[in-house]
Amino acid sequence: MKIALALIASFSLMAALTLPERHGAEPEGQVGSVDDGPHSAVIARLGIGESADFVGRNASECSGSGNRGTRSAPKATPQGRLTATYRAMRARWHRPPTASEREAWRKNGAPLVIRPIHSSEEFVIERDPETRAYDEAAHQTAMLAFQWKSDGTMHPIEERLLHLIHDAAAHFKAPYVHLISGVRNRPGRGTSRHNQGRAADIVLPGISDARLAAYMRRQGYVGVGLYPVSGFTHVDVRDRSYYWVDRSGPGQRSRSRSIMQSAVAQNDARARRRGVEPTPPYDPAMRDSLIVVAKSPEDASRADETRRGEESEDRPILASAERAPLQEE
């Protein structure tokens, strides 16, 4: 028996010496890191790990614009897989405007002021205070504000969409609107309302996305998507309302869930009594109105890279509404 025990102990010692070294706890930040998922390349392309000041830079360096540098993606935090940089950017979108900004906006007639996050430009869209109509110049400005920064594509913007955003800004006394995503030029996605100039992902400064979404639902004949993790509200115009929540974060697949189905008919009926008409089906001939702004060779090359990347299964998150089911778009 003693000999048998001695042999067992000897074999155990030899096995321990020959096995490869095994580390203890996994390195901090490795679990859930954006480096370990199928969407890491997309997040790196978005520049989410770069300086928070990338908002407002040239479109080629911003989210959804095809920044395909070789820098490694940043480590994610447990909170919704968002980097600290992205959380700071999201907080900046929602930061309340100053009293002086509100007062200057009010004295200027409370126009619709669009601030695309991909640009440092600001676009002022005015409408007739009596007829509420937008003139030709206003529509041209809207096309510029909503243009797809990847290749400069512009598309006429549905007037009711402008009214919805304008009225929301007036209701919440928001002197400007952060435009996360407007027009897109996605090949093969003609049913996307972003492709049709009928949708926008927006943030009103100082207003929670939930409050904005609740306000938009009451307008009737709208698509309203709440993106609480990514930090924006999708709104579009359509012939029958549809509401959803999508808790996906940057680089993740859509996690869209339909909500408040019983409120759809009520809100649409109230809108009809107010004289609101459902938006008719999109006329494909409107695609002939697309305008692609000429870019420099460098910008054109970056746009080509962006398009190639967006044809993959994993697309940029700041357009997460683009990945929602067709009924929602």
VONU-96918 format. One line per field, with one value per residue (C-alpha): residue number from 0; x, y, z; residue in three letters. Coordinates in pm, 1 decimal. Each point is the difference from the previous one (the first is absolute). Layout:
N
nr: NUM|... .
x: X|... .
y: Y|... .
z: Z|... .
rest: ALA|... .
//
This chain:
329
nr: 0|1|2|3|4|5|6|7|8|9|10|11|12|13|14|15|16|17|18|19|20|21|22|23|24|25|26|27|28|29|30|31|32|33|34|35|36|37|38|39|40|41|42|43|44|45|46|47|48|49|50|51|52|53|54|55|56|57|58|59|60|61|62|63|64|65|66|67|68|69|70|71|72|73|74|75|76|77|78|79|80|81|82|83|84|85|86|87|88|89|90|91|92|93|94|95|96|97|98|99|100|101|102|103|104|105|106|107|108|109|110|111|112|113|114|115|116|117|118|119|120|121|122|123|124|125|126|127|128|129|130|131|132|133|134|135|136|137|138|139|140|141|142|143|144|145|146|147|148|149|150|151|152|153|154|155|156|157|158|159|160|161|162|163|164|165|166|167|168|169|170|171|172|173|174|175|176|177|178|179|180|181|182|183|184|185|186|187|188|189|190|191|192|193|194|195|196|197|198|199|200|201|202|203|204|205|206|207|208|209|210|211|212|213|214|215|216|217|218|219|220|221|222|223|224|225|226|227|228|229|230|231|232|233|234|235|236|237|238|239|240|241|242|243|244|245|246|247|248|249|250|251|252|253|254|255|256|257|258|259|260|261|262|263|264|265|266|267|268|269|270|271|272|273|274|275|276|277|278|279|280|281|282|283|284|285|286|287|288|289|290|291|292|293|294|295|296|297|298|299|300|301|302|303|304|305|306|307|308|309|310|311|312|313|314|315|316|317|318|319|320|321|322|323|324|325|326|327|328 .
x: 0.0|279.7|167.4|-326.5|-50.0|355.1|-48.5|-323.2|171.1|289.1|-232.7|-195.6|318.6|120.5|-338.9|4.9|348.1|-79.9|-336.3|17.0|-23.1|-358.0|-75.0|-244.4|-262.0|-46.1|163.0|-218.2|-209.5|44.4|-344.1|-246.0|273.7|-88.3|307.4|-160.9|-320.4|-98.7|-70.1|339.6|110.8|-314.0|48.8|361.1|-116.4|-244.2|284.0|-185.6|326.1|143.8|-11.7|-345.5|68.8|-49.5|-361.9|-7.6|311.2|13.8|-244.1|279.2|107.9|-339.8|-246.0|-148.4|249.9|246.4|296.5|180.4|328.7|212.1|-19.5|-137.3|-352.2|-37.3|-102.8|-366.8|-156.9|-270.1|-266.1|-162.5|341.4|61.9|339.8|52.3|49.4|-336.6|-177.1|154.5|-110.5|-352.3|-11.3|114.9|-287.4|-246.6|165.1|-254.8|53.6|88.9|-255.0|170.0|-27.5|-371.2|-55.7|191.9|-195.1|-332.1|83.7|99.0|-349.3|61.1|122.7|92.9|375.5|166.1|341.7|116.8|240.7|225.6|59.0|92.0|-256.4|-336.6|-303.3|-286.3|-335.0|-280.0|-368.2|-271.2|-150.6|-351.7|-18.1|263.6|134.0|366.7|119.8|249.0|297.2|-112.1|-27.8|346.3|142.7|-172.2|158.3|341.8|-59.2|-126.9|255.5|173.2|352.6|149.0|-26.2|-187.9|-328.2|-295.4|-369.3|-312.0|-123.0|-366.5|-160.5|-200.1|321.1|136.6|-321.5|17.6|356.2|-67.9|-311.3|183.5|279.5|-256.6|-193.7|308.8|158.8|308.4|206.8|165.1|-36.2|283.5|-40.5|156.2|-98.2|-214.5|10.0|187.2|96.1|-19.4|-0.9|-277.6|-185.7|-257.0|-261.2|206.6|-160.6|346.4|68.3|-324.8|61.4|-280.4|189.7|244.9|179.6|5.5|72.1|-145.6|244.5|-124.9|-281.6|9.0|-48.1|-300.6|-176.2|69.0|-122.3|-320.6|-64.5|61.6|-235.6|-287.8|41.4|-145.5|102.9|359.1|262.0|169.4|294.5|160.2|371.5|79.9|348.9|122.2|-168.1|-237.3|-356.5|-92.9|-299.1|-150.0|-323.5|-226.1|-362.7|-47.3|193.4|240.5|201.4|299.0|289.5|346.0|254.6|291.8|322.9|280.6|93.6|-270.1|-280.1|-345.8|-199.4|-323.7|-321.9|-344.5|-178.6|-332.1|-186.6|-334.0|87.6|62.8|-364.2|-84.0|283.1|-64.5|-372.9|70.9|241.0|-265.6|-247.1|259.4|20.6|325.6|23.0|197.7|313.8|-67.1|224.6|340.3|36.2|316.3|32.2|112.8|330.6|65.4|28.7|309.3|297.7|350.2|241.0|336.4|277.3|375.9|182.2|90.6|-361.8|-124.3|241.2|-119.1|-361.3|75.8|151.5|-304.4|-241.2|196.5|-6.3|-370.4|-81.7|115.7|-241.8|125.0|-92.7|66.0|-204.5|-89.9|-228.6|-138.1|-349.1|114.0|31.4|-352.6|-256.5|-142.5|-335.2|173.2|198.7 .
y: 0.0|238.8|-73.0|71.4|329.7|102.4|-73.0|203.9|295.0|-21.3|-2.8|298.6|199.3|-77.2|103.3|329.2|78.4|-79.4|186.4|354.4|284.6|104.7|358.2|98.5|269.9|135.3|342.8|287.4|125.2|-308.1|-138.6|194.1|193.1|135.7|-183.3|-340.0|30.6|-13.1|373.8|121.0|110.2|204.6|175.1|74.4|142.2|222.0|156.3|-61.6|-46.1|326.1|333.7|117.4|304.8|-198.8|120.5|294.7|-101.0|-77.5|-275.9|-235.7|-13.8|-38.9|-271.0|-163.4|170.3|-281.1|73.1|-328.3|64.4|-281.7|111.8|-268.1|41.0|129.9|-214.8|10.3|55.4|-224.7|270.3|-87.7|-72.1|371.4|161.3|293.4|214.3|-98.8|59.1|345.8|73.4|-121.5|217.4|300.4|-46.3|16.7|284.8|280.4|318.2|317.1|266.6|240.3|-255.1|-41.6|374.1|70.1|-277.2|138.0|353.5|-135.4|-139.6|-353.5|-153.7|-365.1|-15.8|-325.5|-101.2|-319.2|-184.0|-77.0|365.6|323.0|184.3|121.3|21.1|241.3|-95.1|254.7|-27.3|255.9|77.7|30.1|-271.5|-223.6|-66.5|-54.2|185.1|-121.5|134.3|-184.3|-327.5|46.9|64.5|-312.9|-208.2|130.9|-65.4|-355.7|-105.1|-336.1|87.6|-317.7|124.8|331.0|-146.7|235.0|-73.7|218.3|-17.8|-78.6|322.8|-164.7|-140.7|354.1|114.6|-281.6|85.6|374.9|-33.3|-222.2|255.9|275.2|-210.6|-76.4|341.5|-160.4|263.6|-268.2|-367.8|-252.2|-202.5|-341.1|-133.5|135.6|-104.2|-317.2|-145.6|-373.7|-208.1|-256.1|160.5|204.2|-71.0|171.7|327.8|142.5|-72.0|179.4|321.9|-95.4|-85.6|149.5|-107.7|299.2|129.1|311.9|156.3|-14.8|-240.5|-371.7|-232.1|-156.3|337.5|82.0|-342.4|38.7|339.8|-131.2|-295.7|236.3|169.8|-292.1|-168.1|-32.6|-262.4|58.9|-205.6|50.8|-89.9|43.0|-152.7|169.0|316.3|137.3|-10.0|-110.7|173.4|-50.8|72.0|-275.0|-100.5|-188.8|46.2|-250.6|24.4|-197.8|-9.8|-116.1|-52.6|-79.0|184.6|110.3|-275.3|-239.3|-152.3|146.9|-106.5|157.2|-71.9|128.9|193.6|176.6|-165.2|90.8|372.0|2.2|21.6|254.6|236.8|-28.7|64.2|310.4|122.9|-54.1|209.9|277.0|-8.2|-193.3|-214.2|-326.1|22.0|-165.3|-279.5|105.0|71.2|-173.4|272.6|224.1|-185.9|196.7|304.0|-138.2|229.8|-124.6|280.5|-23.1|-89.8|21.1|-319.4|-67.8|38.3|-212.2|-276.3|8.2|-10.1|-310.5|-168.1|94.3|-144.3|-324.2|-24.9|75.7|-276.4|-245.5|-146.2|226.8|361.2|317.3|30.8|367.0|-109.6|-282.5|91.1|-106.9|-355.6|-11.2|-217.4|149.5|62.2|231.7|198.7 .
z: 0.0|88.8|-333.9|-187.2|181.5|-75.3|-370.2|-10.5|168.4|-247.8|-302.6|140.2|47.8|-352.0|-149.7|187.8|-127.8|-362.4|-25.6|-146.4|245.9|64.6|84.0|264.6|-59.2|-350.1|-55.2|100.0|-287.5|-216.4|69.2|-210.3|-173.3|-341.9|-123.7|56.3|-202.2|-366.9|-3.1|120.9|-347.3|-40.5|331.7|-87.2|-332.3|185.2|194.5|326.0|183.1|-124.9|173.3|97.0|-212.0|-319.6|-5.9|-235.5|-192.5|-367.1|-87.7|-94.5|364.6|159.8|83.4|-304.3|-227.5|-66.2|226.1|-63.1|177.4|131.6|362.6|229.4|129.1|358.1|289.9|84.8|337.7|141.9|-38.2|-330.2|-158.5|-36.9|23.4|231.1|-309.5|-144.4|330.5|17.4|-355.4|73.1|312.8|-203.0|-245.0|288.7|188.5|57.2|-203.0|183.1|84.8|-241.0|-282.4|65.4|13.8|-321.8|-175.6|123.1|-112.7|-339.9|-53.3|129.0|-329.4|-41.0|58.4|-103.5|130.4|-174.9|227.5|-297.1|-75.2|172.9|-212.2|124.7|-229.7|63.9|-156.4|20.1|-85.3|-53.6|344.5|-145.8|-265.1|162.2|-349.3|-81.9|-306.2|-259.3|193.8|314.6|-188.7|-150.0|346.3|131.2|-275.8|97.8|368.9|-53.3|-261.8|29.0|104.6|-143.7|-357.3|19.9|-126.2|42.7|-37.9|33.5|358.3|57.4|121.6|276.6|147.7|19.0|168.8|255.7|98.7|-9.7|215.9|248.3|32.7|55.5|251.7|209.5|-63.9|-151.5|-183.1|-214.2|-90.5|-15.1|-319.6|51.8|-341.3|-281.6|-364.6|-89.7|-333.9|57.8|-318.8|1.8|289.5|-186.4|266.3|268.2|98.0|56.4|-367.5|-86.5|191.8|239.3|318.4|246.6|316.2|231.5|349.0|158.9|248.2|355.2|-87.9|69.6|-293.8|175.9|28.2|-361.8|-113.6|204.9|-159.6|-351.6|45.0|73.1|-338.1|-194.0|-325.3|118.2|59.7|334.9|116.4|339.0|21.7|371.3|-13.3|-317.4|122.6|-263.7|-129.8|-350.3|-158.4|-344.4|-184.3|-135.3|-65.4|328.6|321.8|143.0|325.1|121.3|243.7|-98.5|276.7|-228.2|57.3|-232.2|-242.1|118.4|-199.9|31.2|305.5|-114.7|188.9|-92.4|275.5|68.4|-286.4|158.0|-15.1|-375.3|-110.3|270.7|-86.5|-372.7|50.6|207.7|-266.2|-267.8|200.6|14.8|-377.3|-28.6|-310.4|-16.5|-210.1|-337.4|-129.8|-120.2|-370.8|-126.4|-261.1|285.3|-9.9|-316.8|227.0|169.3|-10.0|71.2|78.0|-174.3|242.7|-12.5|-108.1|363.0|116.5|-289.7|96.0|359.2|-118.3|-207.9|304.5|205.0|-253.1|-16.3|377.8|21.7|-243.6|265.7|250.2|278.3|-65.5|198.3|315.5|-10.8|-270.5|209.1|-108.2|-345.6|128.8|141.3|-181.7|-317.1|169.8|243.0|-252.3 .
rest: MET|LYS|ILE|ALA|LEU|ALA|LEU|ILE|ALA|SER|PHE|SER|LEU|MET|ALA|ALA|LEU|THR|LEU|PRO|GLU|ARG|HIS|GLY|ALA|GLU|PRO|GLU|GLY|GLN|VAL|GLY|SER|VAL|ASP|ASP|GLY|PRO|HIS|SER|ALA|VAL|ILE|ALA|ARG|LEU|GLY|ILE|GLY|GLU|SER|ALA|ASP|PHE|VAL|GLY|ARG|ASN|ALA|SER|GLU|CYS|SER|GLY|SER|GLY|ASN|ARG|GLY|THR|ARG|SER|ALA|PRO|LYS|ALA|THR|PRO|GLN|GLY|ARG|LEU|THR|ALA|THR|TYR|ARG|ALA|MET|ARG|ALA|ARG|TRP|HIS|ARG|PRO|PRO|THR|ALA|SER|GLU|ARG|GLU|ALA|TRP|ARG|LYS|ASN|GLY|ALA|PRO|LEU|VAL|ILE|ARG|PRO|ILE|HIS|SER|SER|GLU|GLU|PHE|VAL|ILE|GLU|ARG|ASP|PRO|GLU|THR|ARG|ALA|TYR|ASP|GLU|ALA|ALA|HIS|GLN|THR|ALA|MET|LEU|ALA|PHE|GLN|TRP|LYS|SER|ASP|GLY|THR|MET|HIS|PRO|ILE|GLU|GLU|ARG|LEU|LEU|HIS|LEU|ILE|HIS|ASP|ALA|ALA|ALA|HIS|PHE|LYS|ALA|PRO|TYR|VAL|HIS|LEU|ILE|SER|GLY|VAL|ARG|ASN|ARG|PRO|GLY|ARG|GLY|THR|SER|ARG|HIS|ASN|GLN|GLY|ARG|ALA|ALA|ASP|ILE|VAL|LEU|PRO|GLY|ILE|SER|ASP|ALA|ARG|LEU|ALA|ALA|TYR|MET|ARG|ARG|GLN|GLY|TYR|VAL|GLY|VAL|GLY|LEU|TYR|PRO|VAL|SER|GLY|PHE|THR|HIS|VAL|ASP|VAL|ARG|ASP|ARG|SER|TYR|TYR|TRP|VAL|ASP|ARG|SER|GLY|PRO|GLY|GLN|ARG|SER|ARG|SER|ARG|SER|ILE|MET|GLN|SER|ALA|VAL|ALA|GLN|ASN|ASP|ALA|ARG|ALA|ARG|ARG|ARG|GLY|VAL|GLU|PRO|THR|PRO|PRO|TYR|ASP|PRO|ALA|MET|ARG|ASP|SER|LEU|ILE|VAL|VAL|ALA|LYS|SER|PRO|GLU|ASP|ALA|SER|ARG|ALA|ASP|GLU|THR|ARG|ARG|GLY|GLU|GLU|SER|GLU|ASP|ARG|PRO|ILE|LEU|ALA|SER|ALA|GLU|ARG|ALA|PRO|LEU|GLN|GLU|GLU .
//
